[in-house]
Amino acid sequence: MVRFGKIYERSGLALLNGLARLGSYELAEVQSSESSQLKADYYFTSNDRPTVFFFHGGNWRSYRKEDYRFVADTLGSIGANTVIPDLLKYPEYRFSTILEAAAKSLDYLVDYLNLNGDIFVMGHSSGAQIAALIALDSGLSKFRARLRGMIGLSGPYDFFPFSDEDHWDLFGPEADFPRSQPVNYVTPSAPELYLLHGAVDTRVRRGNSKSLMEKQLEAGGKASREVYSDMGHADTILSFSRLHRRKNALVRDIQYFINTRKTFGEKNGS
């Protein structure tokens, strides 16, 4: 069963983001001249580094790109540039529009920022579901073949029938229900999936990542999974704070995954 709700207070995020201002990166806000909806924060450290597109969580309805500076700060400290797009929100938009806008943001920003290096997609909770679908569904992004991997934190990937009443509307109409489930898009042509989950997650059960990994492997694709015994739903994203990242196994695992899958830095002698 998947149950969604308030994950963490914005006041707590403000503290984490205040500490993250100490990071050594350049921050630029990007907005498309063609669409006021397409906005993102770009955290840049070096040209020879891979870029991680991070899709935030919030039950498809809350939080903003600015709330996740601390994630970009930690990704910069382990060797990656970061792009955090603003996501459309329910109930103003249904999921199909939210997903397509997220994929369109990736495509626009890869072009606009002239990203020639390796690209990874990553997300937490509902953002992990979006990242997984961009990685798996070949029809969403024209740059899917450029993706070196997908990193999912506490993601819902196999959660139909829905347990939250308003999800029947969010993911509707009925003909669109299958599109909400990453397990319906497993394919050998997708970039490698790296699925991370807390063992004591009661919001999005860890069986979601197990199901997606197993089905992706059965389809002939690449996927692996880590389960952290002392982590709940919010802990996987709070691992990126300066308060927790130094000796955090999840952050180390992500660093190893990125470093062993990237190609751009190696080609440039870094």
C-alpha atoms as an extended CHARMM CRD file, in Angstrom:
* protein
*
       270  EXT
         1         1  MET       CA              0.0000000000        0.0000000000        0.0000000000  PROA      1               0.0000000000
         2         2  VAL       CA              1.1710000000        3.5250000000       -0.7960000000  PROA      2               0.0000000000
         3         3  ARG       CA              0.0600000000        6.4060000000        1.4060000000  PROA      3               0.0000000000
         4         4  PHE       CA              1.1740000000        9.9670000000        0.8020000000  PROA      4               0.0000000000
         5         5  GLY       CA              1.0660000000       12.9620000000        3.0980000000  PROA      5               0.0000000000
         6         6  LYS       CA              3.1660000000       15.7160000000        4.6180000000  PROA      6               0.0000000000
         7         7  ILE       CA              6.8090000000       14.6490000000        4.4800000000  PROA      7               0.0000000000
         8         8  TYR       CA              8.6820000000       17.3730000000        6.2980000000  PROA      8               0.0000000000
         9         9  GLU       CA              8.0670000000       20.9280000000        7.3680000000  PROA      9               0.0000000000
        10        10  ARG       CA              9.2440000000       23.7770000000        5.1370000000  PROA      10              0.0000000000
        11        11  SER       CA             10.7330000000       25.4780000000        8.1980000000  PROA      11              0.0000000000
        12        12  GLY       CA             13.1160000000       22.5390000000        8.5430000000  PROA      12              0.0000000000
        13        13  LEU       CA             14.0330000000       22.7640000000        4.8780000000  PROA      13              0.0000000000
        14        14  ALA       CA             14.8540000000       26.4490000000        5.3670000000  PROA      14              0.0000000000
        15        15  LEU       CA             17.4650000000       25.4770000000        7.9460000000  PROA      15              0.0000000000
        16        16  LEU       CA             19.0120000000       22.8610000000        5.6600000000  PROA      16              0.0000000000
        17        17  ASN       CA             19.0570000000       25.2840000000        2.7490000000  PROA      17              0.0000000000
        18        18  GLY       CA             20.6340000000       27.9780000000        4.8960000000  PROA      18              0.0000000000
        19        19  LEU       CA             23.5540000000       25.6660000000        5.6010000000  PROA      19              0.0000000000
        20        20  ALA       CA             23.7110000000       24.7530000000        1.9100000000  PROA      20              0.0000000000
        21        21  ARG       CA             24.4560000000       28.3680000000        0.9740000000  PROA      21              0.0000000000
        22        22  LEU       CA             27.9990000000       27.6370000000        2.0660000000  PROA      22              0.0000000000
        23        23  GLY       CA             28.4920000000       25.3490000000       -0.9370000000  PROA      23              0.0000000000
        24        24  SER       CA             31.0020000000       26.1500000000       -3.6790000000  PROA      24              0.0000000000
        25        25  TYR       CA             28.7660000000       26.4250000000       -6.7470000000  PROA      25              0.0000000000
        26        26  GLU       CA             27.2310000000       29.0260000000       -9.0180000000  PROA      26              0.0000000000
        27        27  LEU       CA             23.4360000000       29.2650000000       -8.9950000000  PROA      27              0.0000000000
        28        28  ALA       CA             21.3860000000       30.5400000000      -11.9050000000  PROA      28              0.0000000000
        29        29  GLU       CA             17.6280000000       30.5180000000      -12.3920000000  PROA      29              0.0000000000
        30        30  VAL       CA             16.5910000000       29.5770000000      -15.9140000000  PROA      30              0.0000000000
        31        31  GLN       CA             13.1960000000       30.4670000000      -17.3730000000  PROA      31              0.0000000000
        32        32  SER       CA             11.9920000000       29.7500000000      -20.8740000000  PROA      32              0.0000000000
        33        33  SER       CA             10.9180000000       32.7350000000      -22.9290000000  PROA      33              0.0000000000
        34        34  GLU       CA              8.3270000000       30.4710000000      -24.5380000000  PROA      34              0.0000000000
        35        35  SER       CA              6.6520000000       29.2600000000      -21.3500000000  PROA      35              0.0000000000
        36        36  SER       CA              6.3370000000       30.9080000000      -17.9380000000  PROA      36              0.0000000000
        37        37  GLN       CA              5.7830000000       27.4130000000      -16.4870000000  PROA      37              0.0000000000
        38        38  LEU       CA              9.2600000000       26.2070000000      -17.4460000000  PROA      38              0.0000000000
        39        39  LYS       CA             11.6210000000       27.3090000000      -14.6870000000  PROA      39              0.0000000000
        40        40  ALA       CA             14.6190000000       25.6390000000      -13.0920000000  PROA      40              0.0000000000
        41        41  ASP       CA             17.5780000000       26.2780000000      -10.7990000000  PROA      41              0.0000000000
        42        42  TYR       CA             20.9860000000       25.3340000000      -12.2060000000  PROA      42              0.0000000000
        43        43  TYR       CA             23.7890000000       24.6380000000       -9.7450000000  PROA      43              0.0000000000
        44        44  PHE       CA             27.0780000000       24.6690000000      -11.6160000000  PROA      44              0.0000000000
        45        45  THR       CA             30.4810000000       23.5780000000      -10.3320000000  PROA      45              0.0000000000
        46        46  SER       CA             32.5870000000       22.4880000000      -13.3360000000  PROA      46              0.0000000000
        47        47  ASN       CA             32.2570000000       21.7440000000      -17.0600000000  PROA      47              0.0000000000
        48        48  ASP       CA             33.8210000000       18.2900000000      -16.7650000000  PROA      48              0.0000000000
        49        49  ARG       CA             31.1970000000       16.9780000000      -14.3590000000  PROA      49              0.0000000000
        50        50  PRO       CA             27.9880000000       15.0520000000      -15.0490000000  PROA      50              0.0000000000
        51        51  THR       CA             24.6650000000       16.7810000000      -14.5640000000  PROA      51              0.0000000000
        52        52  VAL       CA             21.8970000000       15.3920000000      -12.3590000000  PROA      52              0.0000000000
        53        53  PHE       CA             18.3110000000       16.4420000000      -13.0450000000  PROA      53              0.0000000000
        54        54  PHE       CA             16.5540000000       16.2310000000       -9.6920000000  PROA      54              0.0000000000
        55        55  PHE       CA             12.7510000000       15.9630000000       -9.5410000000  PROA      55              0.0000000000
        56        56  HSD       CA             11.4490000000       16.7570000000       -6.0830000000  PROA      56              0.0000000000
        57        57  GLY       CA              8.7090000000       14.9940000000       -4.1650000000  PROA      57              0.0000000000
        58        58  GLY       CA              5.5980000000       16.3710000000       -2.4970000000  PROA      58              0.0000000000
        59        59  ASN       CA              2.7510000000       14.0470000000       -3.5480000000  PROA      59              0.0000000000
        60        60  TRP       CA              2.5960000000       15.7620000000       -6.9790000000  PROA      60              0.0000000000
        61        61  ARG       CA              1.1210000000       18.8320000000       -5.2730000000  PROA      61              0.0000000000
        62        62  SER       CA              3.6370000000       20.7010000000       -3.1250000000  PROA      62              0.0000000000
        63        63  TYR       CA              7.1780000000       22.0410000000       -2.6380000000  PROA      63              0.0000000000
        64        64  ARG       CA              9.2730000000       24.1830000000       -4.9600000000  PROA      64              0.0000000000
        65        65  LYS       CA             12.6470000000       24.0020000000       -6.6440000000  PROA      65              0.0000000000
        66        66  GLU       CA             14.0600000000       26.4680000000       -4.0930000000  PROA      66              0.0000000000
        67        67  ASP       CA             13.3040000000       24.0160000000       -1.2780000000  PROA      67              0.0000000000
        68        68  TYR       CA             16.0220000000       21.6310000000       -2.4830000000  PROA      68              0.0000000000
        69        69  ARG       CA             19.1850000000       23.7120000000       -2.5610000000  PROA      69              0.0000000000
        70        70  PHE       CA             20.6060000000       21.2930000000        0.0340000000  PROA      70              0.0000000000
        71        71  VAL       CA             20.3040000000       18.4030000000       -2.4460000000  PROA      71              0.0000000000
        72        72  ALA       CA             22.2690000000       20.3110000000       -5.0970000000  PROA      72              0.0000000000
        73        73  ASP       CA             24.8520000000       21.3160000000       -2.4930000000  PROA      73              0.0000000000
        74        74  THR       CA             25.5740000000       17.6900000000       -1.6490000000  PROA      74              0.0000000000
        75        75  LEU       CA             25.5440000000       16.5540000000       -5.2720000000  PROA      75              0.0000000000
        76        76  GLY       CA             28.1060000000       19.2740000000       -5.9790000000  PROA      76              0.0000000000
        77        77  SER       CA             30.2660000000       18.0270000000       -3.1150000000  PROA      77              0.0000000000
        78        78  ILE       CA             30.3450000000       14.5290000000       -4.6460000000  PROA      78              0.0000000000
        79        79  GLY       CA             31.1150000000       15.6810000000       -8.1750000000  PROA      79              0.0000000000
        80        80  ALA       CA             27.9560000000       16.6330000000      -10.0830000000  PROA      80              0.0000000000
        81        81  ASN       CA             26.2330000000       19.7170000000      -11.4060000000  PROA      81              0.0000000000
        82        82  THR       CA             22.5050000000       19.8310000000      -10.6350000000  PROA      82              0.0000000000
        83        83  VAL       CA             19.3540000000       21.0510000000      -12.3500000000  PROA      83              0.0000000000
        84        84  ILE       CA             16.1560000000       21.2860000000      -10.2840000000  PROA      84              0.0000000000
        85        85  PRO       CA             13.0890000000       22.0510000000      -12.4180000000  PROA      85              0.0000000000
        86        86  ASP       CA              9.9030000000       23.4920000000      -10.9800000000  PROA      86              0.0000000000
        87        87  LEU       CA              7.1650000000       20.8930000000      -11.3540000000  PROA      87              0.0000000000
        88        88  LEU       CA              3.5320000000       21.5760000000      -12.1810000000  PROA      88              0.0000000000
        89        89  LYS       CA              1.1810000000       20.7590000000       -9.3140000000  PROA      89              0.0000000000
        90        90  TYR       CA             -2.1090000000       18.9830000000       -8.7350000000  PROA      90              0.0000000000
        91        91  PRO       CA             -5.0020000000       19.8990000000       -8.5200000000  PROA      91              0.0000000000
        92        92  GLU       CA             -4.3670000000       22.5990000000      -11.1200000000  PROA      92              0.0000000000
        93        93  TYR       CA             -2.8950000000       19.9510000000      -13.4250000000  PROA      93              0.0000000000
        94        94  ARG       CA             -3.4320000000       16.2300000000      -13.7910000000  PROA      94              0.0000000000
        95        95  PHE       CA             -0.5230000000       13.8350000000      -13.8500000000  PROA      95              0.0000000000
        96        96  SER       CA             -0.2020000000       13.3930000000      -17.6010000000  PROA      96              0.0000000000
        97        97  THR       CA              0.4090000000       17.1420000000      -17.9480000000  PROA      97              0.0000000000
        98        98  ILE       CA              2.7860000000       17.2010000000      -14.9540000000  PROA      98              0.0000000000
        99        99  LEU       CA              4.8490000000       14.3580000000      -16.4510000000  PROA      99              0.0000000000
       100       100  GLU       CA              5.0020000000       15.7760000000      -19.9640000000  PROA      100             0.0000000000
       101       101  ALA       CA              6.0470000000       19.1860000000      -18.6220000000  PROA      101             0.0000000000
       102       102  ALA       CA              8.8410000000       17.5790000000      -16.5720000000  PROA      102             0.0000000000
       103       103  ALA       CA             10.1730000000       15.7640000000      -19.6420000000  PROA      103             0.0000000000
       104       104  LYS       CA              9.8670000000       18.9320000000      -21.7190000000  PROA      104             0.0000000000
       105       105  SER       CA             11.8630000000       20.7970000000      -19.0630000000  PROA      105             0.0000000000
       106       106  LEU       CA             14.6750000000       18.2660000000      -19.3270000000  PROA      106             0.0000000000
       107       107  ASP       CA             14.7880000000       18.5510000000      -23.1150000000  PROA      107             0.0000000000
       108       108  TYR       CA             14.6980000000       22.3460000000      -23.1000000000  PROA      108             0.0000000000
       109       109  LEU       CA             17.3810000000       22.6620000000      -20.4270000000  PROA      109             0.0000000000
       110       110  VAL       CA             19.7810000000       20.1920000000      -22.0280000000  PROA      110             0.0000000000
       111       111  ASP       CA             19.6410000000       22.3620000000      -25.1580000000  PROA      111             0.0000000000
       112       112  TYR       CA             19.5980000000       25.7270000000      -23.4060000000  PROA      112             0.0000000000
       113       113  LEU       CA             22.4610000000       24.9180000000      -21.0280000000  PROA      113             0.0000000000
       114       114  ASN       CA             24.4040000000       23.1790000000      -23.8050000000  PROA      114             0.0000000000
       115       115  LEU       CA             24.9550000000       20.0950000000      -21.6680000000  PROA      115             0.0000000000
       116       116  ASN       CA             27.4380000000       17.9310000000      -23.5410000000  PROA      116             0.0000000000
       117       117  GLY       CA             28.3730000000       15.6030000000      -20.6900000000  PROA      117             0.0000000000
       118       118  ASP       CA             26.6800000000       12.7250000000      -18.9710000000  PROA      118             0.0000000000
       119       119  ILE       CA             23.1600000000       13.1840000000      -17.6650000000  PROA      119             0.0000000000
       120       120  PHE       CA             21.4380000000       11.3960000000      -14.7940000000  PROA      120             0.0000000000
       121       121  VAL       CA             17.8540000000       11.7450000000      -13.6050000000  PROA      121             0.0000000000
       122       122  MET       CA             17.0630000000       11.4810000000       -9.9180000000  PROA      122             0.0000000000
       123       123  GLY       CA             13.9880000000       12.0030000000       -7.7920000000  PROA      123             0.0000000000
       124       124  HSD       CA             12.4960000000       11.5440000000       -4.3640000000  PROA      124             0.0000000000
       125       125  SER       CA              9.0510000000       10.0660000000       -3.7140000000  PROA      125             0.0000000000
       126       126  SER       CA              6.6710000000       11.3290000000       -6.4320000000  PROA      126             0.0000000000
       127       127  GLY       CA              9.7090000000       12.8610000000       -8.1390000000  PROA      127             0.0000000000
       128       128  ALA       CA             11.3090000000        9.4030000000       -8.3050000000  PROA      128             0.0000000000
       129       129  GLN       CA              8.2230000000        8.1240000000      -10.1250000000  PROA      129             0.0000000000
       130       130  ILE       CA              8.5910000000       10.9690000000      -12.6430000000  PROA      130             0.0000000000
       131       131  ALA       CA             12.3140000000       10.2710000000      -13.0760000000  PROA      131             0.0000000000
       132       132  ALA       CA             11.6250000000        6.5650000000      -13.5980000000  PROA      132             0.0000000000
       133       133  LEU       CA              9.0290000000        7.2230000000      -16.2870000000  PROA      133             0.0000000000
       134       134  ILE       CA             11.3600000000        9.6170000000      -18.1340000000  PROA      134             0.0000000000
       135       135  ALA       CA             14.0470000000        6.9320000000      -18.0480000000  PROA      135             0.0000000000
       136       136  LEU       CA             11.7510000000        4.0950000000      -19.1020000000  PROA      136             0.0000000000
       137       137  ASP       CA              9.2710000000        5.6120000000      -21.5610000000  PROA      137             0.0000000000
       138       138  SER       CA             11.0800000000        6.2340000000      -24.8510000000  PROA      138             0.0000000000
       139       139  GLY       CA              8.3650000000        8.6370000000      -25.9910000000  PROA      139             0.0000000000
       140       140  LEU       CA              8.8690000000       11.2610000000      -23.2880000000  PROA      140             0.0000000000
       141       141  SER       CA             12.3380000000       12.7690000000      -23.8160000000  PROA      141             0.0000000000
       142       142  LYS       CA             14.3910000000       13.1600000000      -26.9710000000  PROA      142             0.0000000000
       143       143  PHE       CA             17.5070000000       12.8990000000      -24.7920000000  PROA      143             0.0000000000
       144       144  ARG       CA             16.6050000000        9.5700000000      -23.1660000000  PROA      144             0.0000000000
       145       145  ALA       CA             19.4980000000        7.8550000000      -24.9550000000  PROA      145             0.0000000000
       146       146  ARG       CA             21.8770000000       10.3290000000      -23.2850000000  PROA      146             0.0000000000
       147       147  LEU       CA             20.8720000000        9.2770000000      -19.7850000000  PROA      147             0.0000000000
       148       148  ARG       CA             23.5710000000        7.3280000000      -17.9480000000  PROA      148             0.0000000000
       149       149  GLY       CA             21.2700000000        6.2670000000      -15.1350000000  PROA      149             0.0000000000
       150       150  MET       CA             18.1800000000        6.9060000000      -13.0440000000  PROA      150             0.0000000000
       151       151  ILE       CA             18.4350000000        7.2340000000       -9.2520000000  PROA      151             0.0000000000
       152       152  GLY       CA             15.2040000000        6.7740000000       -7.3400000000  PROA      152             0.0000000000
       153       153  LEU       CA             14.7470000000        7.6260000000       -3.6620000000  PROA      153             0.0000000000
       154       154  SER       CA             11.6880000000        6.1490000000       -1.9100000000  PROA      154             0.0000000000
       155       155  GLY       CA              9.7200000000        6.0790000000       -5.1450000000  PROA      155             0.0000000000
       156       156  PRO       CA              6.2460000000        4.7250000000       -5.9370000000  PROA      156             0.0000000000
       157       157  TYR       CA              6.5980000000        2.5670000000       -9.0410000000  PROA      157             0.0000000000
       158       158  ASP       CA              3.8950000000       -0.0970000000       -8.6660000000  PROA      158             0.0000000000
       159       159  PHE       CA              0.9770000000        1.3340000000       -6.6970000000  PROA      159             0.0000000000
       160       160  PHE       CA             -2.2260000000        0.5610000000       -8.5920000000  PROA      160             0.0000000000
       161       161  PRO       CA             -4.9910000000        0.3820000000       -7.4460000000  PROA      161             0.0000000000
       162       162  PHE       CA             -4.5910000000        3.7300000000       -5.7350000000  PROA      162             0.0000000000
       163       163  SER       CA             -4.9900000000        4.0220000000       -1.9730000000  PROA      163             0.0000000000
       164       164  ASP       CA             -5.4070000000        7.8200000000       -1.8230000000  PROA      164             0.0000000000
       165       165  GLU       CA             -8.8880000000        8.8600000000       -2.8660000000  PROA      165             0.0000000000
       166       166  ASP       CA             -7.8150000000       11.8880000000       -4.8810000000  PROA      166             0.0000000000
       167       167  HSD       CA             -5.2760000000        9.8660000000       -6.8610000000  PROA      167             0.0000000000
       168       168  TRP       CA             -8.1300000000        8.5060000000       -8.9410000000  PROA      168             0.0000000000
       169       169  ASP       CA             -8.6080000000       12.0650000000      -10.1820000000  PROA      169             0.0000000000
       170       170  LEU       CA             -4.9060000000       13.0200000000      -10.2650000000  PROA      170             0.0000000000
       171       171  PHE       CA             -4.0030000000       10.1010000000      -12.5420000000  PROA      171             0.0000000000
       172       172  GLY       CA             -7.2490000000       10.1790000000      -14.5040000000  PROA      172             0.0000000000
       173       173  PRO       CA             -9.0330000000        9.8120000000      -16.7570000000  PROA      173             0.0000000000
       174       174  GLU       CA             -9.2420000000        6.0240000000      -16.4290000000  PROA      174             0.0000000000
       175       175  ALA       CA             -7.5050000000        5.4200000000      -19.7460000000  PROA      175             0.0000000000
       176       176  ASP       CA             -4.4160000000        7.1770000000      -18.3100000000  PROA      176             0.0000000000
       177       177  PHE       CA             -4.1520000000        5.0660000000      -15.1410000000  PROA      177             0.0000000000
       178       178  PRO       CA             -1.5160000000        2.6840000000      -16.6010000000  PROA      178             0.0000000000
       179       179  ARG       CA              0.7310000000        5.6450000000      -17.4260000000  PROA      179             0.0000000000
       180       180  SER       CA              1.2310000000        6.3610000000      -13.7330000000  PROA      180             0.0000000000
       181       181  GLN       CA              2.9810000000        3.0270000000      -13.1310000000  PROA      181             0.0000000000
       182       182  PRO       CA              6.6770000000        2.7810000000      -14.0890000000  PROA      182             0.0000000000
       183       183  VAL       CA              6.4240000000       -1.0300000000      -13.9230000000  PROA      183             0.0000000000
       184       184  ASN       CA              4.3220000000       -0.8420000000      -17.0930000000  PROA      184             0.0000000000
       185       185  TYR       CA              7.2760000000        0.5820000000      -19.0460000000  PROA      185             0.0000000000
       186       186  VAL       CA             10.1180000000       -1.7870000000      -18.2330000000  PROA      186             0.0000000000
       187       187  THR       CA             12.4050000000       -2.2640000000      -21.2330000000  PROA      187             0.0000000000
       188       188  PRO       CA             15.9790000000       -3.3880000000      -21.9590000000  PROA      188             0.0000000000
       189       189  SER       CA             16.6870000000       -0.1120000000      -23.7820000000  PROA      189             0.0000000000
       190       190  ALA       CA             16.3420000000        2.0770000000      -20.6710000000  PROA      190             0.0000000000
       191       191  PRO       CA             19.2950000000        3.5000000000      -18.7410000000  PROA      191             0.0000000000
       192       192  GLU       CA             20.2510000000        1.6350000000      -15.5890000000  PROA      192             0.0000000000
       193       193  LEU       CA             17.8750000000        2.0480000000      -12.6500000000  PROA      193             0.0000000000
       194       194  TYR       CA             19.3250000000        2.5040000000       -9.1550000000  PROA      194             0.0000000000
       195       195  LEU       CA             16.5130000000        2.2630000000       -6.6290000000  PROA      195             0.0000000000
       196       196  LEU       CA             17.0940000000        3.2910000000       -3.0070000000  PROA      196             0.0000000000
       197       197  HSD       CA             14.5830000000        2.7700000000       -0.2210000000  PROA      197             0.0000000000
       198       198  GLY       CA             14.3210000000        2.9430000000        3.5460000000  PROA      198             0.0000000000
       199       199  ALA       CA             13.4070000000       -0.3120000000        5.2590000000  PROA      199             0.0000000000
       200       200  VAL       CA             11.0290000000        1.4750000000        7.6270000000  PROA      200             0.0000000000
       201       201  ASP       CA              9.3070000000        3.6190000000        4.9880000000  PROA      201             0.0000000000
       202       202  THR       CA              5.5780000000        3.5510000000        5.8150000000  PROA      202             0.0000000000
       203       203  ARG       CA              4.5370000000        6.1030000000        3.1750000000  PROA      203             0.0000000000
       204       204  VAL       CA              5.8460000000        4.3430000000        0.0880000000  PROA      204             0.0000000000
       205       205  ARG       CA              6.4980000000        0.6970000000        0.8590000000  PROA      205             0.0000000000
       206       206  ARG       CA              9.8640000000       -0.6610000000       -0.2150000000  PROA      206             0.0000000000
       207       207  GLY       CA              8.0720000000       -3.3260000000       -2.2520000000  PROA      207             0.0000000000
       208       208  ASN       CA              7.6520000000       -0.6520000000       -4.9210000000  PROA      208             0.0000000000
       209       209  SER       CA             11.3790000000       -0.5530000000       -5.6550000000  PROA      209             0.0000000000
       210       210  LYS       CA             11.6390000000       -4.3350000000       -5.3950000000  PROA      210             0.0000000000
       211       211  SER       CA              8.8550000000       -4.7890000000       -7.9360000000  PROA      211             0.0000000000
       212       212  LEU       CA             10.3470000000       -2.3370000000      -10.4410000000  PROA      212             0.0000000000
       213       213  MET       CA             13.8390000000       -3.7970000000      -10.1100000000  PROA      213             0.0000000000
       214       214  GLU       CA             12.6170000000       -7.3610000000      -10.6200000000  PROA      214             0.0000000000
       215       215  LYS       CA             10.4350000000       -6.4900000000      -13.6040000000  PROA      215             0.0000000000
       216       216  GLN       CA             13.1700000000       -4.4260000000      -15.2490000000  PROA      216             0.0000000000
       217       217  LEU       CA             15.6200000000       -7.3000000000      -14.8460000000  PROA      217             0.0000000000
       218       218  GLU       CA             13.0500000000       -9.7580000000      -16.2240000000  PROA      218             0.0000000000
       219       219  ALA       CA             12.6570000000       -7.4840000000      -19.2600000000  PROA      219             0.0000000000
       220       220  GLY       CA             16.4080000000       -7.6870000000      -19.9060000000  PROA      220             0.0000000000
       221       221  GLY       CA             17.2380000000       -4.2500000000      -18.5470000000  PROA      221             0.0000000000
       222       222  LYS       CA             19.6570000000       -3.0850000000      -15.8640000000  PROA      222             0.0000000000
       223       223  ALA       CA             18.5030000000       -2.3430000000      -12.3340000000  PROA      223             0.0000000000
       224       224  SER       CA             19.7860000000       -2.6100000000       -8.7790000000  PROA      224             0.0000000000
       225       225  ARG       CA             18.4610000000       -1.7360000000       -5.3560000000  PROA      225             0.0000000000
       226       226  GLU       CA             19.6470000000       -0.6900000000       -1.9210000000  PROA      226             0.0000000000
       227       227  VAL       CA             17.5900000000       -0.8730000000        1.2710000000  PROA      227             0.0000000000
       228       228  TYR       CA             18.7260000000        1.1150000000        4.3230000000  PROA      228             0.0000000000
       229       229  SER       CA             17.7210000000       -0.4630000000        7.6110000000  PROA      229             0.0000000000
       230       230  ASP       CA             17.3970000000        2.6970000000        9.6880000000  PROA      230             0.0000000000
       231       231  MET       CA             15.6790000000        4.9870000000        7.1670000000  PROA      231             0.0000000000
       232       232  GLY       CA             12.0830000000        6.0410000000        6.6720000000  PROA      232             0.0000000000
       233       233  HSD       CA             10.5000000000        7.9650000000        3.8270000000  PROA      233             0.0000000000
       234       234  ALA       CA             11.9290000000       11.4170000000        4.5290000000  PROA      234             0.0000000000
       235       235  ASP       CA             15.3190000000       10.0960000000        5.6690000000  PROA      235             0.0000000000
       236       236  THR       CA             16.4320000000        9.2520000000        2.1420000000  PROA      236             0.0000000000
       237       237  ILE       CA             16.1590000000       12.8900000000        1.0620000000  PROA      237             0.0000000000
       238       238  LEU       CA             17.3240000000       14.3780000000        4.3750000000  PROA      238             0.0000000000
       239       239  SER       CA             20.5110000000       12.3440000000        3.9190000000  PROA      239             0.0000000000
       240       240  PHE       CA             21.6200000000       15.1430000000        1.5760000000  PROA      240             0.0000000000
       241       241  SER       CA             21.7700000000       17.7780000000        4.2960000000  PROA      241             0.0000000000
       242       242  ARG       CA             25.1440000000       19.0060000000        5.5250000000  PROA      242             0.0000000000
       243       243  LEU       CA             24.1050000000       17.6470000000        8.9120000000  PROA      243             0.0000000000
       244       244  HSD       CA             23.9380000000       14.0580000000        7.6420000000  PROA      244             0.0000000000
       245       245  ARG       CA             25.8560000000       13.6050000000        4.4100000000  PROA      245             0.0000000000
       246       246  ARG       CA             29.4270000000       13.1800000000        5.6280000000  PROA      246             0.0000000000
       247       247  LYS       CA             29.1370000000        9.5670000000        6.7760000000  PROA      247             0.0000000000
       248       248  ASN       CA             25.8880000000        8.7040000000        5.0560000000  PROA      248             0.0000000000
       249       249  ALA       CA             25.8150000000        5.3600000000        3.2390000000  PROA      249             0.0000000000
       250       250  LEU       CA             23.1240000000        6.4950000000        0.8050000000  PROA      250             0.0000000000
       251       251  VAL       CA             25.1650000000        9.5140000000       -0.3400000000  PROA      251             0.0000000000
       252       252  ARG       CA             28.2740000000        7.3540000000       -0.7240000000  PROA      252             0.0000000000
       253       253  ASP       CA             26.3090000000        4.8260000000       -2.7670000000  PROA      253             0.0000000000
       254       254  ILE       CA             25.0060000000        7.5280000000       -5.0970000000  PROA      254             0.0000000000
       255       255  GLN       CA             28.4940000000        8.9400000000       -5.5350000000  PROA      255             0.0000000000
       256       256  TYR       CA             29.8130000000        5.4950000000       -6.4490000000  PROA      256             0.0000000000
       257       257  PHE       CA             26.9470000000        4.8960000000       -8.8860000000  PROA      257             0.0000000000
       258       258  ILE       CA             27.5220000000        8.1970000000      -10.6870000000  PROA      258             0.0000000000
       259       259  ASN       CA             31.3000000000        7.8300000000      -10.7770000000  PROA      259             0.0000000000
       260       260  THR       CA             31.1940000000        4.2920000000      -12.1780000000  PROA      260             0.0000000000
       261       261  ARG       CA             28.5940000000        5.0680000000      -14.8540000000  PROA      261             0.0000000000
       262       262  LYS       CA             29.7940000000        8.4290000000      -16.1230000000  PROA      262             0.0000000000
       263       263  THR       CA             31.8990000000        8.7000000000      -19.2690000000  PROA      263             0.0000000000
       264       264  PHE       CA             32.3050000000       12.4230000000      -19.8840000000  PROA      264             0.0000000000
       265       265  GLY       CA             34.8220000000       13.1520000000      -17.1250000000  PROA      265             0.0000000000
       266       266  GLU       CA             36.9600000000       10.2000000000      -18.1760000000  PROA      266             0.0000000000
       267       267  LYS       CA             36.9800000000       11.3980000000      -21.7760000000  PROA      267             0.0000000000
       268       268  ASN       CA             38.2030000000       14.7790000000      -20.6270000000  PROA      268             0.0000000000
       269       269  GLY       CA             40.9650000000       13.4450000000      -18.4500000000  PROA      269             0.0000000000
       270       270  SER       CA             39.3700000000       14.2170000000      -15.0920000000  PROA      270             0.0000000000
